[in-house]
């Protein structure tokens, strides 16, 4: 699984960090994906974070 946050769409609401802090972080005003391997046990949380994003800025490729 590969996940990317579209910085042109992200509003910095922080929902993705709340849902899956293992993968997402907000060092400044926008969310970014941490440089970590997304393991099988995190895949559902990543998908939940993507679905929670109000502007659909999280792109998940399986």
Secondary structure, 3 states (H helix, E strand, C coil): CEEEECCCCCCCCCHHHHHCCCCEECCCCCCEECCCCCCHHHHHHHHHHHHHCCCCCEEEEC
